[in-house]
């Protein structure tokens, strides 16, 4: 099929970019354009058009969640993790955001000629340890080597398969007015851990990535109120701002948050201030944002706080009917500001 670029009507359409730019991989508006105007029309699959963190497929009465992700983080090792842990946890979390129990992973490695085998071995060992900790099996894989100067060490792709329990219905289009917006802890840790290494920033304590598998936390939340959890998102590229905007658009609701309720470590806030960044746009790798029916929100929040990965959980806002598709924040001084979808990415090569 052919695609007619001249009919596109986005605020910053792809036709204004004759070549790919780094922002097309940033999880913001430019990524959304690629998906909505290039990939989705070309492939034309209904499961793909769901635009969840994972596709949901029915097979002989069983619902499977399937997700694929590629990891190009730089540097390969950083405080709190490496590309190996990200390659496991990132895909496991995409499955978890549909309520699925992750079961299997595949792993594809694109390795640059000249990478020390000791580094590749360390990455693979960390990846294997992360898979064991998450309770998933790596059952297939592939390895390719590219010329020196064409791969930046190693890139990893993982595809995950998980099983969705009966009665669980979670999706980006299911948030409803009245829902409470919950998050399981401090935001911005992963992005600032990467930047602290890249920029040589020194703080009183080391900022470490929050990379972690979230499916056990999600299972604990579902135990409390399976039907009350309407939508889940892990705020990776584009941070919390991108995740909230994606849900607002998919569900055609408004989302109002309270900036004073956002949990941010002081060192992360200091790093953001130094670099001129807003932590709401900074990537996370061990956080989820949940949209929960009001009557069950306190119980779900209590269960989150009882879990090791949810001790810093907070209620940060609510879903409203209007303005549909818009995220707003009440500021610390009592004003209101719009939280727009990021155009590209403040921090490229973050995951």
NORMO-V361056 format. One record per residue. RES is the residue in one small letter. OMEGA is omega in degrees with one decimal (NA if undefined). D_CENTER is the distance of its C-alpha to the mean C-alpha in Angstrom with 1 decimal. Layout:
BEGIN
((RES/OMEGA/D_CENTER) (RES/OMEGA/D_CENTER))
END
This chain:
BEGIN
((x/179.2/31.1) (x/-179.6/31.2) (x/-178.9/28.9) (x/-177.7/30.7) (x/-173.6/28.8) (x/-178.9/31.6) (x/-177.1/30.6) (x/-175.3/27.1) (x/179.1/26.9) (x/177.9/23.6) (x/176.4/24.0) (x/-169.8/23.2) (x/179.9/23.8) (x/-178.5/23.3) (x/174.6/27.1) (x/-179.4/27.1) (x/-179.6/25.4) (x/178.6/27.7) (x/176.5/25.6) (x/174.2/21.9) (x/-174.4/20.6) (x/-179.5/17.8) (x/177.5/16.1) (x/177.8/15.8) (x/-171.6/12.9) (x/178.6/11.2) (x/-180.0/8.9) (x/-176.4/11.7) (x/-177.8/15.1) (x/174.9/16.3) (x/179.3/13.5) (x/177.2/14.2) (x/177.5/17.8) (x/-177.2/17.6) (x/-172.5/16.0) (x/-172.2/18.4) (x/-178.7/21.5) (x/-173.7/21.4) (x/-176.2/19.5) (x/177.6/19.7) (x/-177.8/23.4) (x/-176.7/24.3) (x/169.5/22.9) (x/-178.4/23.7) (x/-177.0/22.3) (x/179.1/21.8) (x/178.3/19.0) (x/-177.7/17.1) (x/175.5/17.9) (x/176.5/16.1) (x/171.5/12.8) (x/175.9/10.9) (x/175.0/8.0) (x/174.8/11.2) (x/177.6/14.8) (x/-176.9/17.3) (x/177.4/20.7) (x/-179.8/24.0) (x/178.9/26.3) (x/177.2/29.7) (x/178.6/28.6) (x/177.6/25.5) (x/179.3/22.0) (x/170.1/19.6) (x/-179.1/15.8) (x/-179.8/15.2) (x/174.6/12.2) (x/-177.8/12.4) (x/178.2/10.5) (x/-172.5/12.3) (x/-174.3/12.2) (x/-172.9/14.5) (x/174.9/14.1) (x/5.0/17.3) (x/-177.8/19.0) (x/177.5/18.7) (x/-177.0/19.4) (x/-180.0/18.4) (x/178.2/19.0) (x/-179.3/17.3) (x/179.4/16.3) (x/176.7/16.5) (x/179.5/15.1) (x/177.5/16.5) (x/-179.9/14.4) (x/-176.2/11.1) (x/176.2/12.4) (x/-172.9/13.0) (x/-179.0/10.4) (x/-179.7/7.4) (x/174.6/9.4) (x/-178.0/10.8) (x/175.6/7.8) (x/175.9/7.3) (x/-178.8/11.0) (x/-178.4/11.0) (x/171.8/9.3) (x/-179.0/12.4) (x/-173.8/14.6) (x/170.1/15.5) (x/-177.3/17.1) (x/-178.4/16.0) (x/-171.0/19.3) (x/173.3/19.3) (x/161.7/17.6) (x/-176.5/19.1) (x/175.2/18.9) (x/-178.1/20.0) (x/169.4/21.1) (x/-170.1/22.3) (x/178.0/24.4) (x/173.8/26.4) (x/179.3/30.1) (x/177.0/31.2) (x/178.4/28.2) (x/179.3/30.0) (x/177.9/29.9) (x/177.8/29.5) (x/178.4/26.1) (x/178.6/25.0) (x/178.7/26.5) (x/179.0/24.7) (x/-179.1/21.3) (x/178.6/22.3) (x/178.0/23.7) (x/178.8/20.5) (x/178.7/18.6) (x/178.5/21.3) (x/178.5/21.3) (x/178.1/17.6) (x/177.6/18.3) (x/-179.5/21.3) (x/179.7/19.6) (x/179.3/17.1) (x/178.2/20.1) (x/179.5/19.1) (x/172.7/21.6) (x/-167.0/21.2) (x/178.4/23.7) (x/-179.1/23.8) (x/-180.0/23.1) (x/177.7/24.4) (x/173.3/25.4) (x/176.9/26.4) (x/178.4/27.9) (x/-177.6/28.1) (x/176.5/30.7) (x/-178.5/30.5) (x/-176.9/28.8) (x/-175.8/26.6) (x/180.0/23.7) (x/175.8/22.9) (x/-179.8/23.3) (x/168.7/21.0) (x/-178.6/18.0) (x/171.2/16.5) (x/174.7/15.3) (x/172.7/14.6) (x/-176.7/15.0) (x/175.6/14.8) (x/179.4/17.0) (x/-178.5/17.1) (x/179.9/19.6) (x/-179.2/19.1) (x/176.3/21.8) (x/176.4/24.5) (x/179.6/24.1) (x/178.5/20.4) (x/-177.8/19.2) (x/178.4/15.7) (x/-177.2/14.2) (x/-178.4/12.8) (x/-173.0/16.5) (x/175.5/17.8) (x/-174.7/17.4) (x/174.6/21.0) (x/-176.2/23.1) (x/178.0/23.8) (x/172.4/20.5) (x/-179.4/19.5) (x/-177.7/16.1) (x/172.6/15.2) (x/-170.4/12.8) (x/176.5/13.4) (x/-172.7/14.2) (x/-178.7/14.4) (x/173.0/11.9) (x/-174.1/11.9) (x/-175.8/13.2) (x/-178.4/11.3) (x/-179.3/12.0) (x/173.3/15.5) (x/177.8/16.2) (x/-176.4/15.8) (x/179.4/17.9) (x/176.9/20.4) (x/-176.8/21.2) (x/-173.4/21.4) (x/179.6/23.5) (x/-178.0/25.5) (x/-179.8/24.8) (x/178.0/26.7) (x/-178.1/26.1) (x/175.2/28.0) (x/179.0/25.3) (x/174.3/22.8) (x/-176.3/19.2) (x/175.9/17.3) (x/178.3/13.7) (x/-174.7/12.1) (x/-177.0/10.8) (x/174.6/11.8) (x/-171.2/11.8) (x/-173.1/11.3) (x/178.6/13.4) (x/175.2/16.6) (x/179.0/15.5) (x/178.7/14.5) (x/177.8/17.9) (x/177.6/19.7) (x/-179.8/18.4) (x/177.1/19.6) (x/-178.1/22.9) (x/-173.2/23.6) (x/-174.5/23.1) (x/-177.9/21.6) (x/-175.1/22.7) (x/178.3/21.5) (x/-171.9/17.8) (x/-177.1/17.1) (x/176.1/13.3) (x/176.0/10.1) (x/171.9/6.5) (x/-173.3/3.8) (x/-178.8/3.9) (x/179.5/3.1) (x/-177.9/6.0) (x/174.7/8.3) (x/-179.2/7.5) (x/-178.7/8.7) (x/-180.0/11.0) (x/-179.6/9.0) (x/-180.0/7.4) (x/179.3/11.1) (x/178.2/12.7) (x/179.6/11.1) (x/179.8/12.4) (x/-179.7/15.6) (x/-177.4/16.4) (x/-178.5/15.8) (x/-176.8/17.8) (x/177.4/20.2) (x/170.0/20.3) (x/177.1/20.3) (x/179.1/18.2) (x/179.3/20.0) (x/178.1/18.8) (x/-177.9/21.0) (x/-179.2/20.1) (x/-179.3/22.5) (x/-177.8/20.4) (x/179.4/17.2) (x/179.9/17.3) (x/175.3/17.4) (x/179.4/19.3) (x/-179.9/22.4) (x/177.2/21.9) (x/177.9/18.5) (x/179.4/20.1) (x/178.5/23.0) (x/178.0/21.1) (x/178.8/19.4) (x/-178.6/22.9) (x/-176.3/24.4) (x/179.6/22.1) (x/-177.4/22.2) (x/176.1/18.5) (x/-176.1/17.0) (x/179.9/14.6) (x/177.9/12.9) (x/-174.6/11.7) (x/-173.5/10.8) (x/175.2/7.7) (x/177.5/6.9) (x/177.2/6.7) (x/-177.6/8.6) (x/173.3/8.0) (x/172.6/7.9) (x/-173.7/9.7) (x/177.1/12.5) (x/-167.1/15.2) (x/176.7/18.4) (x/-171.8/22.0) (x/-175.3/24.0) (x/-179.1/26.6) (x/-170.5/24.2) (x/-177.7/21.9) (x/178.9/24.1) (x/178.2/24.4) (x/179.0/20.7) (x/178.6/20.2) (x/178.2/23.1) (x/176.9/21.7) (x/-177.9/18.4) (x/178.0/20.6) (x/-178.8/22.7) (x/-179.6/20.0) (x/-179.3/19.5) (x/-179.5/15.7) (x/-175.0/16.4) (x/178.5/19.5) (x/-175.9/18.2) (x/-178.3/17.0) (x/170.6/18.1) (x/-170.3/18.8) (x/-179.3/17.8) (x/-178.4/19.0) (x/175.2/20.2) (x/179.0/20.0) (x/-177.8/23.1) (x/-175.3/24.7) (x/-3.6/25.3) (x/-176.8/24.5) (x/177.0/22.3) (x/-175.6/19.1) (x/176.0/19.4) (x/178.4/17.6) (x/-179.1/20.1) (x/170.5/20.5) (x/-173.5/23.7) (x/-178.6/24.5) (x/-179.6/26.2) (x/174.0/29.5) (x/177.0/29.3) (x/178.5/28.4) (x/176.0/25.7) (x/175.9/23.4) (x/174.7/21.1) (x/-176.1/17.4) (x/171.4/17.0) (x/177.8/14.2) (x/179.0/14.1) (x/-179.8/16.2) (x/-177.4/14.6) (x/175.6/13.1) (x/-173.6/14.9) (x/178.5/14.1) (x/178.5/14.3) (x/-174.1/13.8) (x/-179.6/11.3) (x/NA/9.6))
END
